[in-house]
Amino acid sequence: MITISSDSSSLYYLKGTIDHLEAESCKDILKSYLDAAAGKSINIDLSGLESVSSVTLSFLLYGLRSAKLISCNLSYKNMPPSLFNMARVSGIESILVK
């Protein structure tokens, strides 16, 4: 399961793992933070991810799509190399890393 914490109004830290069994509840957690930041810019630090998979990529894309719908500018920071490589192989690294 993931946790999201913050020490400022625009920087959040994502920690833990996202697996297919917990994906829906993880999406709900992210959506609540995004809703609170509607119309603002936020950054999510991914360095605390413990493992990555296609579910993780899907989760991050969900976050970008959800943020766009509420005019929130979402950026991911400090992506683990294994996640970046997975995104690069999938051809979506430019979408996830701005």
N, C-alpha and C positions, 0 to 999 in steps of 0.2 A: 504494500500500500504506500502511497505517497503522502507526504506532508508538504504544506506550503507555509512558509513563515516570512516575515518581513521585518526589517529594521528601519525602513523609511516608507514614504508613501508611494514610491515608484520602483523600488527594487524588492523582488521576491525571490525566495530560495526554494527550489523544488528538490526534495530529498526522498530517497527510497526507490521502489520499483513499481512498475505498472505491468500487470499481467492481464491476460484476457479475462480472468474471472473477476477482477476488480476494476476493469476499465470503465464501466458505467459510473461507479461511485467516484472514481478519480476524475471523470469528466464533470461530475456535479461539483466537486471541490473547486476545480479550476473555474468553472462557470460562475460560482459565487464570488470569487475574487475579481473576475473580469467585470461582472455586473457592477461591483463596487467602484470600478475604475472607468466606467463608461465615459467616453469623451476625453479621456486622458491618455497619457503615454506611460506604459509600464515595461519593465525589464524583468525577465525571469532567468535566474542563474541556474544552469543545469548541472553544475559541477557535483552536486550531491546525488546524482542518479547512481544507483548501485549496479544496475544491469540495464541492458537495452535490447529491444526487439522491434519487430514490425508494429507491435501494439504501441510502443513508445512513439514511433514516427507518426502513427495514426493519431495518437493523443495530441501531439504537438501541432499537427495540421488542423485538428479540431479546434485547438486554442486559437490559432490564427483566423480561422473562419468565423468563430464566435466573436472574437474581438472586432473583426471588420464589421459585423452586423450591428454592433453598438458603438461604432466610431471610436474604438479604443485602439491605440497604436501599440501593438505588442511586439517585443523583440526578445529573442532568446540569446543568452550570453553563456560563455564558458561551456560550450557543448563538448562532452567527452569525445575523444578521438574515435572510439568505436561507433558512436552514434553518428558522427559526422561522416565516417566512411560508409555506413549503411545508407545515409541520405544521399551521398555522392553516387553510390552504385545505383540507387533508385532514380537519380536525376533530379532530386528535389532540394539539394543543399542550398541553392540560391534562394529558394523560397523560405527556408528555415533560418538562414544566416544572412542578415542584411549588413 
